């Protein structure tokens, strides 16, 4: 354990931040899973709603510094490709 008071406080803060960040990452993963489930079930309307929610969650997490901007761009691009493939199949 930390000997200095300031080090102990930094440790407490890092634990709080870690928990907050893990919750945000978990939310993103869950929304991505819901999106991919809708895409695999060929539910176009549900997939489009889920895609908008995923983009919102990912952008929010990026704004808080949880994800790097390039990671966010890559994830959004791959998900958009999945949605576009679904749209082209149903058209």
C-alpha positions as CSV (number, residue, x, y, z in Angstrom):
1,X,0.0,0.0,0.0
2,X,1.1,3.6,-0.6
3,X,3.0,5.3,2.2
4,X,2.3,8.9,1.2
5,X,-1.2,10.3,1.5
6,X,-1.0,11.7,-2.0
7,X,-0.1,8.3,-3.5
8,X,-2.9,6.7,-1.6
9,X,-5.4,9.3,-3.0
10,X,-4.0,8.7,-6.6
11,X,-4.6,5.0,-6.1
12,X,-8.1,5.5,-4.9
13,X,-8.8,7.8,-7.9
14,X,-7.3,5.3,-10.3
15,X,-9.6,2.5,-9.0
16,X,-12.7,4.8,-9.4
17,X,-11.6,5.7,-13.0
18,X,-10.9,2.0,-13.8
19,X,-14.3,1.0,-12.7
20,X,-16.0,3.9,-14.6
21,X,-14.0,3.0,-17.8
22,X,-14.8,-0.7,-17.6
23,X,-18.5,0.1,-17.3
24,X,-18.3,2.3,-20.4
25,X,-16.4,-0.4,-22.3
26,X,-18.9,-3.0,-21.2
27,X,-21.8,-0.8,-22.5
28,X,-20.1,-0.4,-25.8
29,X,-19.5,-4.2,-26.1
30,X,-23.1,-4.9,-25.3
31,X,-24.5,-2.5,-27.8
32,X,-22.1,-3.9,-30.5
33,X,-23.3,-7.4,-29.6
34,X,-26.9,-6.3,-30.0
35,X,-26.1,-4.7,-33.3
36,X,-24.4,-7.8,-34.7
37,X,-27.2,-10.0,-33.5
38,X,-29.7,-7.8,-35.4
39,X,-27.5,-7.9,-38.5
40,X,-27.1,-11.7,-38.4
41,X,-30.9,-12.1,-37.9
42,X,-31.4,-9.8,-41.0
43,X,-33.5,-7.3,-39.1
44,X,-32.8,-4.1,-40.9
45,X,-34.8,-1.6,-38.9
46,X,-33.5,-3.0,-35.6
47,X,-29.9,-3.0,-36.9
48,X,-30.2,0.6,-38.0
49,X,-31.4,1.7,-34.6
50,X,-28.7,-0.4,-32.9
51,X,-26.1,1.1,-35.2
52,X,-27.1,4.7,-34.2
53,X,-26.9,3.7,-30.5
54,X,-23.5,2.0,-31.0
55,X,-22.1,5.1,-32.7
56,X,-23.4,7.3,-29.9
57,X,-21.9,5.1,-27.2
58,X,-18.5,4.8,-28.9
59,X,-18.3,8.5,-29.6
60,X,-19.1,9.3,-26.0
61,X,-16.5,6.9,-24.7
62,X,-13.9,8.4,-27.1
63,X,-14.8,11.9,-25.8
64,X,-14.0,10.7,-22.3
65,X,-10.7,9.3,-23.4
66,X,-11.6,5.6,-23.0
67,X,-11.0,4.8,-26.6
68,X,-8.4,6.2,-29.0
69,X,-9.9,8.2,-31.9
70,X,-8.4,5.7,-34.5
71,X,-9.9,2.8,-32.6
72,X,-13.3,4.5,-32.7
73,X,-13.0,5.2,-36.4
74,X,-12.1,1.6,-37.2
75,X,-14.9,0.2,-35.1
76,X,-17.5,2.5,-36.7
77,X,-16.2,1.8,-40.2
78,X,-16.5,-2.0,-39.7
79,X,-19.9,-1.7,-38.2
80,X,-21.1,0.5,-41.1
81,X,-19.8,-2.0,-43.6
82,X,-21.9,-4.7,-41.9
83,X,-24.9,-2.5,-42.0
84,X,-24.3,-1.6,-45.7
85,X,-24.0,-5.3,-46.6
86,X,-27.3,-6.0,-44.8
87,X,-29.0,-3.1,-46.7
88,X,-27.7,-4.3,-50.0
89,X,-28.9,-7.9,-49.3
90,X,-32.4,-6.7,-48.5
91,X,-32.6,-4.3,-51.4
